[in-house]
Amino acid sequence: MTDQGRPYAGASREERKSARREQVIAAGIELFGTVGYRATTVGAICESAGLNKRYFYESFAALEDLLCEVYGRVVADLRDSVLAGDEDEPLMVLRGFVSGFLSWAQANPVKARVHLFEVLGVSARIDELYRSHGRAIGDELSVRLSATMPGPELTAGQQRVLGDVLVGAGVQIVVNWVISDYQPPRDELLKEIDGTLGWILAAGLAGLG
């Protein structure tokens, strides 16, 4: 057996390395979502993870690399919430997206801070990552919504625009709600959103008639 595969305390070297990486990522999520990315240092990450600094650098070259990994984990978790349903009515597709987004943000304030605030304006690389994740969610959401709507199919470009509109509106609603300390209460806000979305869809369908 090679040294790389030799078990230590019941785990191989690669297993221990993977476990340390997960500790660093968990510390990154916690500190980026509480102290903030710009106020966090590699030393603080390692202290929170209970690891020596050298173990940070065995997995990540720089703090920004950790932010990329953390943000990917955060968005994957968000996606599971906002795209969880299989509704087949336009209003329910949109409501499911917004309701899932609001619920996720309130239940996961640390992750929500990373997604809504901490990744903004860090670097061109992170900005592109933010846009690409938004586009991916928007593309899937727009396909789901358009499949429930009558009339001609949207072109690929129109699908992209629709996705951008839906994700942009969703982010703005959730940012305002988080900043307002989750006021009005979620159910009250959803009632207002339902009314607004119903009006938009009715106007749109009338235009198709």
N, C-alpha and C positions, 0 to 999 in steps of 0.2 A: 504494500500500500504506500502511495506517495505521501509526502508530508501534507500536501494540499488536501488530501482526502482523509488524513488521520483524524479520528475522533478525539475530542477533548471534552470532558464532562458530558459525554453523550452526544456531542455535536461535532461535525466536521468543520474544518477551517472555513469552507465556503458558507456553511450554515451560520457560523458565528459572524462572518462578515455581513451576510444578508440581514441578520438580526440587528447588528449595529447600524446598518443603513436605515432600517425601519425606525430605530430609535432616533436617529438624526432627523428623519422626515417628520416623525411625530412631534419632535421638539420644534421643528420649523413651522409646522401648522399652528402650534400653540403660541409661539412667540410672534410670528408674523401677524397672527390674528388677534393678539392682545397688545403687546408692546408696539408692534408695527415693524414692517420690513426695514425701513430706514434707520430705526433705532436699535436694530438687532445686530449683533456681531457673531462671528464664528465662535468666539469664546463663550458667549452667552448660550449659543446653541449647544455646545458641548457640555457646559455646566448643567443645562436643563436635561440633556440626554444621559448625564452621568458618564461621559466618555472623555478620554484624552483627545486633544486637538488633532492628533495624527489620524485618528479614526474618522474625523470629518473628511480629511483629504484623501482617504482611501476610496471614498465614494463620490466626492464632489470637488471640482477644481476651485470653485468660488461660491460665494453666498448666492449669487444670481442663478447658478446652476441648481442649487437647492430650491430656489423660488420656482423655477420652471417645473421641477418635479412636484413640489407642493401644489402648485396651481393646477397641474394635470389631475392630481388626486381630488382636489376640491371640485373641479368642473365635472369629473366623472360622477361624483356623489350628487352634485346638483342635477346632472342630466337624468339620473335615475328617478329623481323626484318630479321634474317638469315634463318628462316624456314617458311616464309610467303607464298612462291609461291607453285604452283602445277605443275611445269614443268615436261614434260615426255621425255625429251632428256637429255643425260648425260651431255653435255656441259652446257646446260641451268640450270641444277640442281646445278652444281658446280659454275657457274657464279652467280646464284642467291644467293648462300651462301656468296661468297666473296664480291659481290657488296653490299649485305645487311649489312655485317659486316663493310665495309668501310664507308658506308653512316651513319650507326648508330654511329660509333666512331667519325666522324666529326660533326654530329649533336648533340651529347651528350658527350662533352669532359669531363664533371665532372664524369658521370657514367663510361665512358671509362677508366678514370684514376683508378677508384676503381677496375674495372675488370682486367685491364691489368697490374697494378703495385701495388696497395695498399694492395691487399690480399696475395701477394706472401711472403712467409717466416715468416708470423706472428706467426703461431703455427702449430703443427701437426693436430689439429682439423680443422683449416682453410685450410690447405693444402689438407686434405681429402675432404672438401667441394668443393674446387676448382676442384679437380679431378672428383668428382662425377657429378658436373654440366657439365663439359667438356664431360664426358662419355655419359651423357644423350643426349646432343645435337649431339654428334658424332654418337651414336647409331641410332638416327632418321634419320640423314643425310645419313648414309651409307645404311640404308634400302631403302631410296628414290632413291639413286644413283643406287644401285644394281638392283632395279626393272626396270631400264631403259636399262640395259646392257644385251646383248645376252650371251649365254653360260651357264654353270652349275651354280647353286645357291651356294653362299658362305656358309661355315659353320658358326656357331655362333662365333667361335673364329676368323675366318677371317673377319666377319662383325665388330667385336670389333677392330681388327687391322686397318681396313679401316677407321673406325670412328676416331681412334686416329690419324692416318695420316692426315686426312682431317682437323680436328680441330687444330692439332698442326701446320700445314702449314698455316691455316687461321690466327691463333693468331700471328705467326711470321711475316706474311705479314703486318698485321695491326699494330703491335708494331713498326716495322721499319718505317712504313708510319707516324704514330703519332710522333715518335721521330724526323723524318725528317720534321716536321712541315707541314704535308700533301702534301709533294712533292714526286714525280711529281703529277700534278693535277689528281684528281680521274679518269676522263675519260681516260687520257693518261695511267695511271697505269692499268686500266681495259683492255685497248687494249693489253697491254703486257701480262696480265694474260690470256686473251682469246687465244692469240697465243700460250702461253705455255701449257694451258690446252688442246687445240686442238691437239697439238703435242703429248702430253702424251696419250690422248684417241686414236688417230690414231695408235700410236705404240702399245698400248694395244690390240686394235681390230685386228691389223695385226697379233699379236701373237696368237690370238684365231683362226685365219683362217687356 
